[in-house]
Amino acid sequence: MASPVFLPSVRSLALRGSVVACLAAVIASPVWAQPAGRGPASSLEVSFSHSAASDADLLGRSAVGTVAVDAWSLSGKTTRVLRPGVFASVGGTWEQYSVDAPVTKPSIGVSSTLPVPEKLRGAAIDLAGAMALDGDWMVSLTVSPGFYSAGSSPGSDGFNAPGLLLGTRKISPTFSVAVGLRFDAFSDNSILPIAGLRWQPAPEWRVSLGAPRTEAVYTVRKGIELFGGGSLQGGGFAIDDPRLQSAGTISLRDTYVDYREIRAGAGVRWALTETVSLEIEGGWVVDRRFDYYERGLEVKTDGASFWHVGLLTRF
């Protein structure tokens, strides 16, 4: 059973500041998830997650406010076999992060305005192609041109085309590795080497090492999986919201923010029907931050609980 929420936006693959990021896209390529026959295989996915409020630190000061985040995502794609060994897919992704940062911290009565956007939005076309070089090797390219911005509406400064170039080798029927490059103009590291692996030590067990998700999965029975591990949420966005206030003398206009959450959690994936799957997950946000890397400013929060639900249909 494929993971309902295992193929998030390519933009969330980057964890800024890493020298080598691991990638679980070993199984995300259309080569490993090819449709039966030559006709198209399509999917539609919707998900929601809530990260609870926690204290935020700014410019060396602790607990200057609180931050909570609600995240919505809607994506769809269709994949087609162009000819034996050549695959292509086209789709789209819409995502929104609603950031709740009250101007007052009631517990201590301190008024504060944290420099975090109220909304982070992304809307992109997802284009992917893959070619099997032989029985063991394949190469794939994914590009997601679109608008990624903080504010009420997309602007030309928010246009970006992040992507992923990946080479995958199937070592055995149960073990695959991948290496490649992730590129994203809105990230501090615009080009980042990546690597990942997927291992199935037993029929009921599956282990994936990479980003945006590292996990171990146990199949209880056909249609029900239990999983646990770590995941990433977020991405890079252009700042175009005039309501976003500067921090002291640091201007936050005409720049970029890298928003990220590192999560540890566990959950269940359940095939409700042959074509509809549900995923429910809960856990702890171990790291959450808004990084204005061009301005040397970062808002970092304490840990917080989170929950997530996703629904996927294939047709």
N, C-alpha and C positions, 0 to 999 in steps of 0.2 A: 504493500500500500504506500503510495507516495505521500509525503508530508504535505498537509494542506497549506501551511504557511511557511514553506521552506524555500520559496523562491522570491524573496523580496527585491525591491528596487536595487539595481546595480549601484546606485549612489551610496547606499548604506554599507557597501563593502569596505570603505576606507576607515581605518582607525588612525587619525592623524598623529604623526610623531613616531609611528612604528617603522622600523627598518625593513622588516619582512612581515607582512600580514598573511595569516593562513586563510585559505579560501575553501569553503565547502561547495563551491560550484562544480566540483568533480561530477556530480550527478545532475547539475542544472543544465548542462548542455543538451541541445536537442538530439545529439547523437545517442545519449544514454536514455532519453525519454522520447524516442521517436514514435510517431503514430503507426498503427497497424495499416498496412497497405500504403497507397499513394495519396489517399484523401487527407484532408486537413483534420487535425485534432485540436480542439479548442478548450479553453478553460476561463472561468471568471471567479475572482476571489475578492471578498470583502473582509476587513478585519478592523478591530477596535482594541485599544489598550489604554489603561489608566495607570499613571505613576503617581503615587500619593505625594502630598506636600512634605517638604523637609527644609531645614534651615539652609540658607545660602550664605557663602562667604564672598567678599568683594574687597579688592585692594588691601588685603591683609587684615580686614575686619571680619570677625566671625558673627554669624547669626544676624545679619543686617536685614533679613527678610525671609520669606518662604517662597518656594516654587513647586508647582504641580503641573503635570503635562497630560493632556488627552490626545491620542493619536488615532486618526482615521486613515484607512487606505483602501483604494479600489483599483483593481488591475484586471486586465484580460489579455489573452493572446491566442493566436492560432498558429500551429506549426504544420509544415507541409514537407514531404519528401519531393525534392525537385528531380532527382535522379538517384540511382543507387549510391549511397555514401555521401550525398549532399543534401543538407537540410536547411530550411529557412523558417523564421518565425517573425511575425509582426504583431504588435499589441500596443497597449497604452497603460499608463499608471497615473493615478491622482492620489496625492497624499496631503494631509493637513495635520499640523501639530498646534494645538491650542494651549498656550502657556498661561497659567494662572499665577501671577506674582502680586499679591495684594500690596498696596502702598504702605500699609501699617502692620507691624508685628504686634498683635494685641497683648501677648504675654508680657512684653516689657514696655509697651506703650511708645515704641520708637517709630517715627515716621521715616520711611525709606522708599525710594523708587529705584528698583533694580533695573539695570540696563539690559532687559531681555525683551524680545519682540512678543507681541500678543499672539501673532499668528506666523507660522512658517508653512509655506505652501509650495508644492511641486506638481507640475503637470507635464508629462513627457510621452513621446512616442518611443516604444521599445522595438529596436530592430536587431535581429540576431541571425547569424549564419554559421554553419559548421560543415567541416569536410573530414571524412574518415580517410586518413592517409594509407592505412593498412588495417589489419585485423586488431592491432593494439593501440595505434596512435590516432589521435584526431586533433584538429585545431579549430578554434571557434573565436568569433568576434561578436561582441555585443555593444551597441551604442544607443544611448537614450537622450536624443536631443529634446529640449523642452525648456520651461521656465521654472526656476527655483528661486523664490524670493521671500523676504519677510515683509509683510504689509498686507494691505487690503486688496491689491490687484497686481498682476504681473507687469513688469516693465522690461524694456529692452536690456537693461543692465542685468536682468535675471536670467538671460539666455545662457545655457550651458549644454554641452554634449559629452557627459561623462561616459566612460566605456571600459571594456575589459577585453584583453587579448589573452587567450588561454590555450595552452597545450596540455592534453590529457593522455596518460598512458595507462592502459589496463594491464597490470602486472599479472593478474590471474582473474578468474571469474568472481573472486570475492575481495579483490584488493586493487584499488586505483589510486594514482597520484596525479597531481596537476601543478603546473607552474605557469606564471604569466606576468602580465603588467596591468595594473589598474591606472587609468588616467582620469583626472578630474581637475579642471581649471579652478574650481572654487575651493579646493583643499590646499592647505599649507604645503603638503607634498603632492604636487600635481601629477607626478608619475611615481608609482609605488610597486616594487616587486611583491609578488604574492605566491603562496604555495598552499597546498592542502592535500588531504587524503580521505579515502572512504574505505572502510574495512568491514567485512561481514564474517566474524569468526565462527558463527553458528547460524543455522537457518532462522532462529528466532531473535538473533542479536544483530545490530548494525551500529557502527561507530563512525562518525564524521568529525573530522578536525578541520576547522577553518572559520571564516567569517562570511556572512553575518551570524552563523550559528555553529557552535561546537556542541555535540550531543551524543549520548548513548541511547539507543532505542531498543525496547524489548517488545516483541509481538506476543501479546497474550493469547490471541486467537485471530483468525482471519477477520480483518475489519477493525481490530482494536489494538492500539499501540500505547505504551507508556514510555515517556522520555524524560530526560533530565540533562542539564548542561548550561552553557552560557550563550548569550546572544547580544547583538548590537542593535541599537535603534538610533536613527538620526541621519545627518548629512550636512552638506555645505549650502548656504543660501546667501544671496545678495541682499544687502540692506537698502531698502527704499522707503521705509516708513518714517515720515516726518515727526510722528508722535513719539518715536523712540528717543529717550533723553540721553544725553551724554553723561559720562561719569567724570565729574570734575571738569578738568580742562581737556579731556580726551574726547575728540569728536568721533561719533559712530555713524556718520553719514558717508555714503559712497564707499562702503567697505563690505566685508563678508563675515559671516558668523558660522563656525563649525559647531553644530549641536550634536551631542552624542550621549547615549546611555549605555552602560555596560551592565548586563543583567545576568543573574543566576536564578534558574527556576526549574520547574518540573510540571508535567501535565499529561494530558491524554489526547489522542487522536482517534476519532471514531467515524467509521464509514457508515453514515446513516442509510444510504442506499448505494447502488452500484456506481452512481455518478456524483453523489453529494457527500462531502466529508466535513466534520466539525473538529476544531482544535480548541482546547481550553488549557490555559497555563497560568501559573502564579509563582511569585518568588520575590526576590529582593534586588533593587537597583543598587549596585555596589559603587557606581561612579556615574555622576551626571554633571555636565558642564556645558556652558556656552562660551566658546573661545573666539574672541575677535583677534585673530593671530596677527593681522596687519597693524593693530593698534597696541599690542602687548597687554590686552585686558582680558580677564577671564572671570566668569561667574561660575563657582563650583558649589555644589550642594552636598549635604550629608546623604547617607543611604535612606532608602524608602521602599515600601512595598509596592508591588505592581500586580496587575492581572491583565490577561489578554484573551480574546476570543476571535476566532477566524472561521469563515465558512467558504468552502471551495466547491465549485461544480465543474464537472468535465462533460463535454459533449462533442 
